Amino acid sequence: MVDPRRRNRQLALFLIGVLLLNFPVLPIVDAVTLPGGVPLTPYFLLAAWVAIIAGAALVAARND
């Protein structure tokens, strides 16, 4: 059975991922451009994806 603290961490990670990859944040990031007209969106999506995977690895590796 899953520890309640681990389940809460997993739920928090999921909710952070949903927030980062959906409506409130993504249109704001989409409006920003880097110098030279390069859109920030692909870099943000890659960074968010890596952060979610790293967070999942940390949650899975913790032994509480």
Buried (B, 14 or more C-beta within 10 A) or exposed (E): EEEEEBEEBBEEBEEBBEEBBEEEEBEEBEEEEEEEEEEBBEEBBEEBEEBBEEBBEEBEEEEE
